[in-house]
Amino acid sequence: MYATVSDILKDLLGVNIPLPIQTFGFMMAISFILAYIVMSNELKRKEANGLLKPIKVKQKVNEPITSIDYITATIIGAFIGFKILEMGLDYDALVENPQKFLLSAKGSWFGALIGGAYAFYEKRKDAAKLIGKTEEIKEVTMYPHELMGNIIAIGAVGGLLGAKIFHNLENLDELMADPIGSLVSFSGLTFYGGLIVAAIGIIYYMGKNGVPALHTCDSAAAALMLTYGTGRIGCQLSGDGDWGVDNLSPKPDWLSFLPDWAWAYRYPNNVLNEGVPIPGCEGMHCNQLLNPVYPTALYEAVICILLFVFLWIIRKKFTIPGTFFLFYLLLNGLERFTIEKIRVNTTYKILSKHITQAELISFVFIIGSIIGLVILITNHKKKLV
């Protein structure tokens, strides 16, 4: 396993290049970039086909710089300078634990002074440019795809927030034992929580700007499937705990073409340091699981990337708004409900059955998507009569 990008480079190139980049975070960044590309293309396609129209957006121009703006910019600049200079002065501490370094009180007050002064100077320059100009509100014509920057920002913030909320609801004992650590840690993220909160935020934002919710959802469907698959690559590479239950069975003959680790794996050097010590290993991540488990993150990565290809090929066949997104939810629900049978997860006891949070949500997605498809298709046929 590779907790950091440096671990990957060392294994591939044989050279240790200390970088403060965690593998899971790197793959998350790749996922957001892919989401931007795929969803942008879908929005542009809908615009070209006349399904999405240009929108009018009101923007303030020549807005005066206030005292609050100066204070805010100076504080942000000071914080950035406080951390950045210390990063250079104590790079080893940053590489060893980037998250701990960024959340600590460790920093350079000289860097804070420089950063704050520079930010204040830049605000003064902005204010000078506004001398003699009148504040006004202009109405600007934009296309929906031009909102993608804000969409990704909302998706990132809402996704991480929702993922943490749902994970902590699922693991209240961890939250009670270490409230701050549970809330700020980048481990322990629940995909469905992120999907739900991010979707609410994006639909609200797009609706506020006059973009129909159903077309917004359809445009995001394929992107969501792809980013889930690439995100799971990060889980597999780092060994972040999204693995399966113990798998002590021998590999079936019909899977003989696969390497053994694709059937059962102990996740050596996993980022969580779960399991037992690896003999002779030295460093931060020197544990592996006691028993081999199903590498479910690998399975989901392969399945969901293939499902993305399938969705991308057939997307133009869905002409009724909303049906493509509901079909995505159906496939997503079926995939996740199935994989949960061999995945390690916290369970709830409901009617004497032990059910995971993901099983509950994926089941709702399956039933809800089928009902939604029936309603949308039926209503469409009525309009044609």
Contacts in CASP RR format, 6 or more apart in sequence:
PFRMAT RR
TARGET T0000
AUTHOR 0000-0000-0000
METHOD contacts of the structure
MODEL  1
MYATVSDILKDLLGVNIPLPIQTFGFMMAISFILAYIVMSNELKRKEANG
LLKPIKVKQKVNEPITSIDYITATIIGAFIGFKILEMGLDYDALVENPQK
FLLSAKGSWFGALIGGAYAFYEKRKDAAKLIGKTEEIKEVTMYPHELMGN
IIAIGAVGGLLGAKIFHNLENLDELMADPIGSLVSFSGLTFYGGLIVAAI
GIIYYMGKNGVPALHTCDSAAAALMLTYGTGRIGCQLSGDGDWGVDNLSP
KPDWLSFLPDWAWAYRYPNNVLNEGVPIPGCEGMHCNQLLNPVYPTALYE
AVICILLFVFLWIIRKKFTIPGTFFLFYLLLNGLERFTIEKIRVNTTYKI
LSKHITQAELISFVFIIGSIIGLVILITNHKKKLV
1 7 0 8 1.000
1 237 0 8 1.000
1 238 0 8 1.000
1 239 0 8 1.000
1 267 0 8 1.000
1 268 0 8 1.000
1 269 0 8 1.000
1 270 0 8 1.000
1 271 0 8 1.000
1 285 0 8 1.000
2 8 0 8 1.000
2 11 0 8 1.000
2 23 0 8 1.000
2 237 0 8 1.000
2 238 0 8 1.000
2 269 0 8 1.000
3 22 0 8 1.000
3 23 0 8 1.000
3 238 0 8 1.000
3 269 0 8 1.000
3 270 0 8 1.000
3 271 0 8 1.000
3 284 0 8 1.000
3 285 0 8 1.000
4 19 0 8 1.000
4 20 0 8 1.000
4 21 0 8 1.000
4 22 0 8 1.000
4 23 0 8 1.000
4 95 0 8 1.000
5 19 0 8 1.000
5 21 0 8 1.000
5 22 0 8 1.000
5 23 0 8 1.000
5 26 0 8 1.000
6 16 0 8 1.000
6 17 0 8 1.000
6 18 0 8 1.000
6 19 0 8 1.000
6 21 0 8 1.000
6 95 0 8 1.000
7 23 0 8 1.000
7 269 0 8 1.000
8 23 0 8 1.000
8 237 0 8 1.000
9 15 0 8 1.000
9 16 0 8 1.000
9 17 0 8 1.000
9 19 0 8 1.000
10 16 0 8 1.000
10 17 0 8 1.000
18 91 0 8 1.000
18 92 0 8 1.000
18 95 0 8 1.000
19 95 0 8 1.000
20 87 0 8 1.000
20 91 0 8 1.000
20 94 0 8 1.000
20 95 0 8 1.000
20 98 0 8 1.000
20 101 0 8 1.000
21 98 0 8 1.000
22 98 0 8 1.000
22 99 0 8 1.000
22 186 0 8 1.000
22 238 0 8 1.000
22 271 0 8 1.000
23 234 0 8 1.000
23 237 0 8 1.000
23 238 0 8 1.000
23 271 0 8 1.000
24 186 0 8 1.000
24 187 0 8 1.000
24 231 0 8 1.000
24 234 0 8 1.000
24 235 0 8 1.000
24 237 0 8 1.000
24 238 0 8 1.000
24 240 0 8 1.000
24 271 0 8 1.000
25 186 0 8 1.000
25 234 0 8 1.000
26 234 0 8 1.000
27 230 0 8 1.000
27 231 0 8 1.000
27 233 0 8 1.000
27 234 0 8 1.000
27 237 0 8 1.000
28 231 0 8 1.000
28 234 0 8 1.000
30 230 0 8 1.000
30 231 0 8 1.000
31 226 0 8 1.000
31 227 0 8 1.000
31 229 0 8 1.000
31 230 0 8 1.000
31 231 0 8 1.000
32 152 0 8 1.000
32 156 0 8 1.000
32 227 0 8 1.000
34 223 0 8 1.000
34 226 0 8 1.000
34 227 0 8 1.000
34 230 0 8 1.000
35 152 0 8 1.000
35 220 0 8 1.000
35 223 0 8 1.000
35 224 0 8 1.000
35 226 0 8 1.000
35 227 0 8 1.000
36 148 0 8 1.000
36 149 0 8 1.000
36 152 0 8 1.000
38 222 0 8 1.000
38 223 0 8 1.000
38 226 0 8 1.000
38 312 0 8 1.000
39 148 0 8 1.000
39 151 0 8 1.000
39 219 0 8 1.000
39 220 0 8 1.000
39 223 0 8 1.000
40 145 0 8 1.000
40 148 0 8 1.000
42 218 0 8 1.000
42 219 0 8 1.000
42 220 0 8 1.000
42 222 0 8 1.000
42 223 0 8 1.000
42 315 0 8 1.000
43 52 0 8 1.000
43 143 0 8 1.000
43 144 0 8 1.000
43 145 0 8 1.000
43 148 0 8 1.000
43 219 0 8 1.000
44 143 0 8 1.000
44 145 0 8 1.000
46 52 0 8 1.000
46 144 0 8 1.000
46 215 0 8 1.000
46 218 0 8 1.000
46 219 0 8 1.000
47 53 0 8 1.000
47 143 0 8 1.000
47 144 0 8 1.000
47 145 0 8 1.000
51 215 0 8 1.000
51 321 0 8 1.000
52 143 0 8 1.000
52 144 0 8 1.000
52 211 0 8 1.000
52 212 0 8 1.000
52 215 0 8 1.000
54 141 0 8 1.000
54 142 0 8 1.000
54 143 0 8 1.000
55 141 0 8 1.000
55 142 0 8 1.000
55 143 0 8 1.000
55 144 0 8 1.000
55 209 0 8 1.000
55 210 0 8 1.000
55 211 0 8 1.000
56 139 0 8 1.000
56 140 0 8 1.000
56 141 0 8 1.000
56 142 0 8 1.000
57 139 0 8 1.000
57 140 0 8 1.000
57 141 0 8 1.000
57 142 0 8 1.000
57 209 0 8 1.000
58 137 0 8 1.000
58 138 0 8 1.000
58 139 0 8 1.000
58 140 0 8 1.000
59 137 0 8 1.000
59 138 0 8 1.000
59 139 0 8 1.000
59 140 0 8 1.000
60 135 0 8 1.000
60 136 0 8 1.000
60 137 0 8 1.000
61 135 0 8 1.000
61 136 0 8 1.000
61 137 0 8 1.000
61 138 0 8 1.000
62 130 0 8 1.000
62 133 0 8 1.000
62 134 0 8 1.000
62 135 0 8 1.000
62 136 0 8 1.000
63 135 0 8 1.000
64 127 0 8 1.000
64 130 0 8 1.000
64 135 0 8 1.000
65 123 0 8 1.000
65 126 0 8 1.000
65 127 0 8 1.000
65 130 0 8 1.000
69 123 0 8 1.000
70 120 0 8 1.000
70 123 0 8 1.000
73 116 0 8 1.000
73 119 0 8 1.000
73 120 0 8 1.000
73 122 0 8 1.000
73 123 0 8 1.000
74 116 0 8 1.000
74 119 0 8 1.000
74 120 0 8 1.000
74 123 0 8 1.000
75 116 0 8 1.000
76 119 0 8 1.000
77 112 0 8 1.000
77 115 0 8 1.000
77 116 0 8 1.000
77 118 0 8 1.000
77 119 0 8 1.000
78 111 0 8 1.000
78 112 0 8 1.000
78 113 0 8 1.000
78 115 0 8 1.000
78 116 0 8 1.000
78 119 0 8 1.000
79 112 0 8 1.000
80 115 0 8 1.000
81 108 0 8 1.000
81 111 0 8 1.000
81 112 0 8 1.000
81 114 0 8 1.000
81 115 0 8 1.000
81 116 0 8 1.000
82 107 0 8 1.000
82 108 0 8 1.000
82 109 0 8 1.000
82 111 0 8 1.000
82 112 0 8 1.000
82 115 0 8 1.000
83 102 0 8 1.000
83 107 0 8 1.000
84 111 0 8 1.000
85 107 0 8 1.000
85 108 0 8 1.000
85 110 0 8 1.000
85 111 0 8 1.000
85 114 0 8 1.000
86 106 0 8 1.000
86 107 0 8 1.000
86 108 0 8 1.000
86 111 0 8 1.000
87 94 0 8 1.000
87 101 0 8 1.000
88 94 0 8 1.000
89 108 0 8 1.000
90 101 0 8 1.000
90 106 0 8 1.000
93 101 0 8 1.000
93 106 0 8 1.000
94 101 0 8 1.000
96 284 0 8 1.000
99 184 0 8 1.000
99 185 0 8 1.000
99 186 0 8 1.000
103 184 0 8 1.000
144 206 0 8 1.000
144 209 0 8 1.000
144 211 0 8 1.000
144 216 0 8 1.000
147 205 0 8 1.000
147 206 0 8 1.000
147 209 0 8 1.000
147 211 0 8 1.000
150 205 0 8 1.000
151 202 0 8 1.000
151 205 0 8 1.000
151 206 0 8 1.000
154 198 0 8 1.000
154 201 0 8 1.000
154 202 0 8 1.000
154 205 0 8 1.000
155 198 0 8 1.000
155 201 0 8 1.000
155 202 0 8 1.000
156 198 0 8 1.000
158 194 0 8 1.000
158 197 0 8 1.000
158 198 0 8 1.000
158 201 0 8 1.000
159 193 0 8 1.000
159 194 0 8 1.000
159 195 0 8 1.000
159 197 0 8 1.000
159 198 0 8 1.000
160 189 0 8 1.000
160 194 0 8 1.000
161 194 0 8 1.000
161 197 0 8 1.000
162 190 0 8 1.000
162 193 0 8 1.000
162 194 0 8 1.000
162 196 0 8 1.000
162 197 0 8 1.000
162 198 0 8 1.000
163 188 0 8 1.000
163 189 0 8 1.000
163 190 0 8 1.000
163 191 0 8 1.000
163 193 0 8 1.000
163 194 0 8 1.000
163 197 0 8 1.000
164 182 0 8 1.000
164 183 0 8 1.000
164 188 0 8 1.000
164 189 0 8 1.000
164 190 0 8 1.000
165 193 0 8 1.000
165 197 0 8 1.000
166 190 0 8 1.000
166 192 0 8 1.000
166 193 0 8 1.000
166 194 0 8 1.000
166 196 0 8 1.000
166 357 0 8 1.000
167 188 0 8 1.000
167 189 0 8 1.000
167 190 0 8 1.000
167 193 0 8 1.000
168 174 0 8 1.000
168 175 0 8 1.000
168 182 0 8 1.000
168 183 0 8 1.000
169 357 0 8 1.000
170 190 0 8 1.000
170 345 0 8 1.000
170 346 0 8 1.000
170 357 0 8 1.000
171 182 0 8 1.000
171 188 0 8 1.000
171 346 0 8 1.000
174 182 0 8 1.000
175 182 0 8 1.000
175 183 0 8 1.000
187 240 0 8 1.000
187 241 0 8 1.000
187 271 0 8 1.000
187 272 0 8 1.000
188 240 0 8 1.000
190 357 0 8 1.000
190 358 0 8 1.000
191 228 0 8 1.000
191 358 0 8 1.000
192 336 0 8 1.000
192 357 0 8 1.000
192 358 0 8 1.000
192 361 0 8 1.000
192 362 0 8 1.000
193 361 0 8 1.000
195 224 0 8 1.000
196 361 0 8 1.000
199 217 0 8 1.000
199 220 0 8 1.000
202 216 0 8 1.000
202 220 0 8 1.000
203 213 0 8 1.000
203 216 0 8 1.000
203 217 0 8 1.000
206 213 0 8 1.000
206 216 0 8 1.000
207 213 0 8 1.000
207 216 0 8 1.000
212 321 0 8 1.000
214 321 0 8 1.000
214 322 0 8 1.000
214 325 0 8 1.000
215 321 0 8 1.000
215 322 0 8 1.000
217 322 0 8 1.000
217 325 0 8 1.000
218 318 0 8 1.000
218 321 0 8 1.000
218 322 0 8 1.000
218 323 0 8 1.000
218 324 0 8 1.000
218 325 0 8 1.000
220 325 0 8 1.000
221 311 0 8 1.000
221 315 0 8 1.000
221 324 0 8 1.000
221 325 0 8 1.000
221 327 0 8 1.000
221 328 0 8 1.000
222 308 0 8 1.000
222 311 0 8 1.000
222 312 0 8 1.000
222 315 0 8 1.000
222 328 0 8 1.000
224 328 0 8 1.000
224 332 0 8 1.000
225 304 0 8 1.000
225 307 0 8 1.000
225 308 0 8 1.000
225 311 0 8 1.000
225 328 0 8 1.000
225 331 0 8 1.000
225 332 0 8 1.000
226 304 0 8 1.000
226 305 0 8 1.000
226 308 0 8 1.000
228 300 0 8 1.000
228 304 0 8 1.000
228 332 0 8 1.000
229 300 0 8 1.000
229 301 0 8 1.000
229 304 0 8 1.000
229 305 0 8 1.000
229 308 0 8 1.000
230 301 0 8 1.000
230 305 0 8 1.000
231 301 0 8 1.000
232 242 0 8 1.000
232 297 0 8 1.000
232 298 0 8 1.000
232 300 0 8 1.000
232 301 0 8 1.000
232 304 0 8 1.000
233 297 0 8 1.000
233 301 0 8 1.000
234 240 0 8 1.000
234 297 0 8 1.000
235 241 0 8 1.000
235 242 0 8 1.000
235 297 0 8 1.000
235 301 0 8 1.000
236 242 0 8 1.000
236 295 0 8 1.000
236 297 0 8 1.000
236 298 0 8 1.000
236 301 0 8 1.000
238 270 0 8 1.000
238 271 0 8 1.000
239 267 0 8 1.000
239 270 0 8 1.000
239 271 0 8 1.000
239 272 0 8 1.000
239 297 0 8 1.000
240 270 0 8 1.000
240 271 0 8 1.000
240 272 0 8 1.000
240 297 0 8 1.000
241 267 0 8 1.000
241 270 0 8 1.000
241 272 0 8 1.000
241 274 0 8 1.000
241 297 0 8 1.000
241 344 0 8 1.000
242 296 0 8 1.000
242 297 0 8 1.000
242 343 0 8 1.000
243 265 0 8 1.000
243 267 0 8 1.000
243 289 0 8 1.000
243 293 0 8 1.000
243 294 0 8 1.000
243 295 0 8 1.000
243 296 0 8 1.000
243 297 0 8 1.000
243 343 0 8 1.000
243 344 0 8 1.000
244 293 0 8 1.000
244 294 0 8 1.000
244 295 0 8 1.000
244 296 0 8 1.000
244 342 0 8 1.000
244 343 0 8 1.000
244 344 0 8 1.000
245 293 0 8 1.000
245 294 0 8 1.000
245 342 0 8 1.000
245 343 0 8 1.000
245 344 0 8 1.000
246 291 0 8 1.000
246 292 0 8 1.000
246 293 0 8 1.000
247 263 0 8 1.000
247 264 0 8 1.000
247 291 0 8 1.000
247 292 0 8 1.000
247 293 0 8 1.000
247 294 0 8 1.000
247 342 0 8 1.000
248 264 0 8 1.000
248 291 0 8 1.000
248 292 0 8 1.000
249 264 0 8 1.000
251 258 0 8 1.000
251 260 0 8 1.000
251 263 0 8 1.000
251 264 0 8 1.000
255 262 0 8 1.000
255 263 0 8 1.000
261 295 0 8 1.000
262 295 0 8 1.000
262 298 0 8 1.000
263 294 0 8 1.000
263 295 0 8 1.000
264 292 0 8 1.000
264 293 0 8 1.000
264 294 0 8 1.000
264 295 0 8 1.000
265 292 0 8 1.000
265 293 0 8 1.000
265 295 0 8 1.000
266 288 0 8 1.000
266 289 0 8 1.000
266 290 0 8 1.000
266 291 0 8 1.000
266 292 0 8 1.000
266 293 0 8 1.000
267 274 0 8 1.000
267 288 0 8 1.000
267 289 0 8 1.000
267 293 0 8 1.000
267 295 0 8 1.000
268 278 0 8 1.000
268 287 0 8 1.000
268 288 0 8 1.000
269 278 0 8 1.000
269 281 0 8 1.000
269 285 0 8 1.000
269 286 0 8 1.000
269 287 0 8 1.000
269 288 0 8 1.000
270 285 0 8 1.000
270 287 0 8 1.000
270 288 0 8 1.000
270 289 0 8 1.000
271 285 0 8 1.000
273 284 0 8 1.000
273 285 0 8 1.000
273 286 0 8 1.000
273 287 0 8 1.000
274 287 0 8 1.000
274 289 0 8 1.000
275 287 0 8 1.000
275 288 0 8 1.000
275 289 0 8 1.000
275 290 0 8 1.000
276 287 0 8 1.000
276 288 0 8 1.000
276 289 0 8 1.000
276 290 0 8 1.000
277 286 0 8 1.000
277 287 0 8 1.000
278 286 0 8 1.000
278 287 0 8 1.000
278 288 0 8 1.000
280 286 0 8 1.000
293 344 0 8 1.000
294 342 0 8 1.000
294 343 0 8 1.000
296 339 0 8 1.000
296 342 0 8 1.000
296 343 0 8 1.000
299 339 0 8 1.000
300 335 0 8 1.000
300 336 0 8 1.000
300 339 0 8 1.000
303 335 0 8 1.000
303 339 0 8 1.000
304 335 0 8 1.000
307 331 0 8 1.000
307 335 0 8 1.000
311 324 0 8 1.000
311 327 0 8 1.000
311 328 0 8 1.000
311 331 0 8 1.000
315 324 0 8 1.000
318 324 0 8 1.000
318 327 0 8 1.000
320 376 0 8 1.000
320 377 0 8 1.000
320 380 0 8 1.000
321 376 0 8 1.000
322 376 0 8 1.000
323 373 0 8 1.000
323 376 0 8 1.000
323 377 0 8 1.000
326 368 0 8 1.000
326 369 0 8 1.000
326 372 0 8 1.000
326 373 0 8 1.000
326 376 0 8 1.000
327 369 0 8 1.000
327 373 0 8 1.000
329 365 0 8 1.000
329 366 0 8 1.000
329 368 0 8 1.000
329 369 0 8 1.000
330 365 0 8 1.000
330 366 0 8 1.000
330 369 0 8 1.000
330 370 0 8 1.000
330 373 0 8 1.000
332 362 0 8 1.000
332 365 0 8 1.000
333 362 0 8 1.000
333 363 0 8 1.000
333 365 0 8 1.000
333 366 0 8 1.000
333 369 0 8 1.000
334 362 0 8 1.000
334 366 0 8 1.000
336 358 0 8 1.000
336 359 0 8 1.000
336 361 0 8 1.000
336 362 0 8 1.000
336 365 0 8 1.000
337 358 0 8 1.000
337 359 0 8 1.000
337 362 0 8 1.000
337 363 0 8 1.000
337 366 0 8 1.000
340 356 0 8 1.000
340 358 0 8 1.000
340 359 0 8 1.000
340 362 0 8 1.000
343 356 0 8 1.000
343 358 0 8 1.000
345 356 0 8 1.000
345 357 0 8 1.000
345 358 0 8 1.000
346 356 0 8 1.000
346 357 0 8 1.000
347 354 0 8 1.000
347 355 0 8 1.000
347 356 0 8 1.000
348 354 0 8 1.000
348 355 0 8 1.000
348 356 0 8 1.000
348 357 0 8 1.000
348 360 0 8 1.000
349 355 0 8 1.000
END
